[in-house]
C-alpha cells in the first residue's frame, strides 16, 4: 500500500481583532507563532503552505474562492492547491495554536477528521474540495463544523489540546506554559 501524501496548511488569514496586532508575528521563546506552526507541520507533512497571508516562511496560497471567508476560505484554497500538486489530504492547523500533539496525522487518521472542540485542526481528503466549493456557494452557515458534518468527518479527542492564542493574555499563558516545559 502506498502512503498518502499529506500537505500541511497553516490557516493564517484572520484579522487578529481580539489580539490587537498581527498575532502570527507574536513570539514565544524567540520564535513567531507562524514559524512555530510551519515547523510543526514540516515535521509531519510532505509539504507545507500558508493560507490567507501575503508573506510567510513557506509558499502562500490565497483563500478560495475569495478573501474574507475565514478558515473555510483558507482550507478551500489549500485543498485546491493540494489537488493541483498530487496530494491526497490536507492537515490544517491555525496559526494561533500552540503546543498541540506532535503527530496530528496519526491522531486524526483516517481522513476526514477534526479535533473535537477545534475543527480548524483537521485532516481533510483532497476529494472533499467539491463539497467545500458547494458549501461556500450556498446561502447557508459557512463554518468548519458545517463542512465537517457535510462530509461525515469524525470528531477526535486529541492526546493534548493545543493552546488557542486569541488575546494578549492567552499569549502570556502560553509563554508561561512554554517556560515550564
Secondary structure, DSSP 8 states (H G I E B T S, - for coil): -----EEEEEE-----TTTSS-GGG-EETTEEHHHHHHHHHHTT-SEEEEES-S--SS-EE--SSSTTSHHHHHHHHHHHHHHHTT-SEEEEEETTEES--S-HHHHH-SSSEEETTEEEEEEEEGGGHHHHHHHHHSSS---HHHHHHHHT-EEE--SS--EE--SHHHHHHHHHHHHH-
